[in-house]
Amino acid sequence: MSNTKTCTKHREVAIELGDCRSCQGCIDLNPDVFQWDEVLDMPYVCRAEVTEDEVRDIMNSCPEGCIVFVDC
């Protein structure tokens, strides 16, 4: 039995593009939530409603801390 808590509550996630350096790490870690806009040459959120579990690693891995919850 695992003591690991998981959060299934859906929350809204966003990318703070002013701080983003376009490393594309968010896309590499979860392409179901983040994708690349070829025209604007920047990442975007393609599915804003996510669980914390889906984006926890991405938030911790982002070098600029650009991945944020907007419903806090």
Sequence and secondary structure as in RCSB ss.txt:
>XXXX:A:sequence
MSNTKTCTKHREVAIELGDCRSCQGCIDLNPDVFQWDEVLDMPYVCRAEVTEDEVRDIMNSCPEGCIVFVDC
>XXXX:A:secstr
         EEEEEE TTT     HHHHH TTTEEEETTTTEEEES  EEEHHHHHHHHHH TT  EEES  
